[in-house]
């Protein structure tokens, strides 16, 4: 089956009321478990990203690591990880961001991005955009240029894309509602 023919949406498990009542969780692990699904996702984002000419892919903890490394290999560039505080073993830079109830932070190794590098940010899902924006700010603080933000799934009923206004965004699957499909 070709990468374009693979039904990514069908491979994403929808779990109602997780992690709390009223939330529909989009579980990408079944997609990643499928060799065809993983290859299709990587091929589609890589097809979009090639024209952006990234020098490196930064994957966002933790599900952004799954396709991020494969995406970097497909593009012939390096990979770096944006992680929760205290997880990276060397000198880091940190950026905090807002959550629905509080704040969180992400860190990058100080030498992960050099001035002038073009960086592709990759995460599994775009919702409010706070996480991706924090990574973009980390990249820019290190002198890098955000080439684009690529995600597998986007919840278009949340403000992620507007939060990332000014950045090029690619999402492979879009969900316009949080209702469970029949």
Secondary structure, DSSP 8 states (H G I E B T S, - for coil): --TTTS-HHHHSEEEET-SSTT-EEEE-HHHHHSHHHHHHHHHHHHHHHGGG--SEEEEETTHHHHHHHHHHHHHT-EEEEEB-TT-SSS-EEEEEEEETTEEEEEEEETTSS-TT-EEEEEEEEESSSHHHHHHHHHHHHTT-EEEEEEEEEEETTSSHHHHTTTS-EEEEEEE---S---
